[in-house]
């Protein structure tokens, strides 16, 4: 029989290599501990990881793609390839599709979420990435703009630092990787609570998730979210919404939004997506 120490090592290895979807608030640590990036690498297979970088949200895809390629190569990934899509026709590239069918992880970089969706939404390449991630065949990470596109609906732009109002947020269709969420990023650094509240008032059936910089909401295969990084993840649950004036409010008129649940989670905390309850691992 295995002794207790060996059993513990095997259990830890299985946990570290289990596929997940990592939704990152942007500005993740790329130099020091690299906790979030290391977790993504581990969940993609560690030293056996075959990772695709999708930098097309950026206006400088070569620069940003090369940067992440160097990072994951330095972290000892087996192979790292940049999927440099500049036109929608690139979403049908047979070489890219072959790579996506064989890879163990995909990383969506930051930039402009509208640009990312405009280039890749409903293409064979993105459809395959979404399919494999939802089937838990690969790990998928998105940072900043790459995080914003995770839901069926996404925050495409807007202002910050105001009271909730309809004019504060611009909504568009996302990539439906995690359809039931509505994600905002760079959350407290850019004072975006009112923006997320305004978005949730439009779609109270969706779970609002605001993610700080260098922070990650990691969606696990057991329908829980694990929090990683140095900041917090704010969760807004509007399932029991009792009243909002959102349908009648015009422009920048203040929104009333009654009976929300708001949770602020930090490193080590978890959230049960079935029970809609936070809990801690400690």
N, C-alpha and C positions, 0 to 999 in steps of 0.2 A: 504493500500500500504506500501511496505518497505520504510523506510526512506533512505536518501542518504548514511549514514554511514554503514547501514546494507548491502545495495547494493554493496558498495565498498568492504566490508569484503567478501561477497560471490564471487565477481569477483576475488579478490586476491586468495581466496582458490581454485577456479577452475583453475586459472593459475598455482598455485604451485603444483597441483596434476596432471596436464596434462602430459601424457607420453612423453618421449623424449629420444634421444640417446646422451649420454655425452662422448665426446672424450677428454681424459685428458692427458696432456703432461708428466705426471709422477711427483713424489715427491710432491703430493698434501698434503696440511696441514691436519695432522691427530690429532693434539693436541689442537690447540687454537680455532679459529673461525670455522674451518672445513666447510667453505662456500660451497665448491664443493661437498663434501660428504653429507652435509646437504641438498643441492639442489637435489642430487640423491635420498636421502631418501624421501624428500617431494614429488618428482615426482613419487615415487614408492608407495605412499599412506600414508606417515608419520607414525603415531602410528599404522596404520593398515598394514604397509608394510610387505610383506613376501619376503625375499631376499635370492637369491642363490649366493654364492661366488664360482667362478671358478678359482682356483689357479694353474692350471696345467702348465702355462707358467713358473712357478718358479721351480728351482731345490730343493727348500725347501717348498713344497706345504703345509705341515702341519703348519709350522711356519707362513707363510704369510696368510694362510687361517684362522688360529686362531686369528691373529691380526685383520683382517677385521671383523671377527665374533664378537670380543669383542667391536670394535668400533661401529658397527651398533646396537649391543645389548645395549651398553651404551647410544646410541642416541634414544633408546626406540622403535626400530623396533619390530613388533609383533612377528616375527620369522626370524631367520637367520640360514641357513644351508650351509655347505660346500659340494660342489660337487667335490669330490676328485678323479679325473680320473687319473690313473697312466698308463693304457694301453688303446689301441683303443677300446677294448671290453667294457670298461667303458662307452663309448658313446652310448651303447645299454642298459644300466642298466635300468630296468623297474621302479625302485624306483626313480631314478633321473628324468626319463621322466615324471613320475606322478607329481613330484614336479614342474618341469618346466611348466607343463600344468596348474598349480594352483598358481604359484608365481606371484608377482607384479613387481619384479625387479631382474636383473642379473648383477653381477659385475665381470668383467674379470680383473685379477690382472696383475702386471708386471712380467717380466722375459725374456724369449726368445720367440719371436713371431714364430720362426720356430718350436719350441717345441709345442707351443699351437696349431698351425695348423696341425702339424704331428699327434697329439693325437686326435683332435676333428673335423677337416675339413671333411665335407660330412658324418658325423655320424648322426644317428637319433636325438641325443641330441642337437648337434649344429644346425642342420637343423631346429629343432623346436624353438630354441632360436632366430635364425635369422628370422624365419617366424613370430613369435609373436611380435618381435621388429619392423619389417617392417609393420605389421598391426596395430602398435601402441596399442597393447594389454598390453605391459609391458614397463617399462623403462629399458634401457640397458646402462651400463657404462663400459668403458675400459680405463685403465691407462697404460702408457708406452707401453709395448708389447701388452697389451690389446687394446691400441689405434691404434697401427701400423697395426693390422689385419683387420681394418674396411673396407678397399676398396677391389675391385676385385683383384687389384695388390697391393703389399705391399713392403716397403723397409725392406729387411731382414738383411741388414748389410752394412758395408762400412766404409769409413774414413771420416774425417772432416778437416776443416781448409785449404782446397786447392781451386784452381779454378775449375769450373765445368769440368768434364771429365767422360768418360764412365766407367773407372776403379774405380771411386770414390764410386759407389753405386752397391749393389747387390739387384736384384729384384726377387720376388717370388709371387706365387698366395696367395691372402688373403682370407678372409671369405665372401666377397661380402655383408656385412651388409649395407654399403653405397657404392655401386659399383662405383660411379662416382668420388670418391675422392682418393687421394694418400697422406697418412699421414706420417709425421715425428714428433718425439717427443724429449723432452729434448732439444729444438731447439736452442735457443741462448746460453744456458749454455754449449752446446757441439759444437757450431759453425757449424751448419748443413745446412746453407743456400745453399752453393754450392752443397751439396749432394742432396737436394730437387730439385734444378734447374736441376741437371743431370738426376734425375728420371723423371721430367716433360718433359725434352727434348725427352725422350724415349716414353712418352705417353702424348702428348700435348692435347689430348681430355679429360684428367682428371684434376680435380682441385687440385692443390698442396696445402696442408695445413700443416704448421709447427707450432707446439704448444709448448710454453714454459712450464717450470716446474711450478707446482701449478697454472695451467691455464687450462681452459676447453673451447672447442668449442661445444656448446650444440645445436644439430640439432632438431629443433622444427617441429611439425606436419604441420605448415603453410609454409614449405619450406624456412625457415630462419635459420641462425646460430646466436646464442647469445653467447657473450664472457663473461666468468666468471673468477675470480681469479686475481692474482697479476701481471701477465706478459702479454704477447701479443700473438696474433695468426697472423701468416704471411700467406697470401693467394696469390698464384701465378696462374694467369689466362692466359693460353696459347692458348685460342680459336682462337685468331687473329694472331697466329704465322706466320710470313712472311718468315722466313728462319732459318734453323739450319743445321749444318754440321754433326749432330749426326750419320746419317747412314754411313758416310764415315770415321769419326774419329776413330782412333785406340787407344786402351789402354788409356794412360794418356794424350793424345793430347788434348789441350784446345777445349772446345765446343763454337761455336758461336750460340747464341739463340736470335733472333731478334723479337721485337714488343711484349714483354710480358707486362702484367699488374700485378703490385705488390701492395698489400694492407697490412698495418700493423694495426691491430685492438686491442683495449684494452677493459678493463672491461666496460660493458654497450653498447659497439658497437654491431651492427648486420650486417649480410650479407644476401642479398636476392639471393637465389640460382636460381630463375627464371630470374630475371633481371640482375644477376651478378653485383650487385652494393652494396657497403657498405652503412650503414646509422647508425645514433646514436639514442638511445632511449631518450636522454636528450633534 
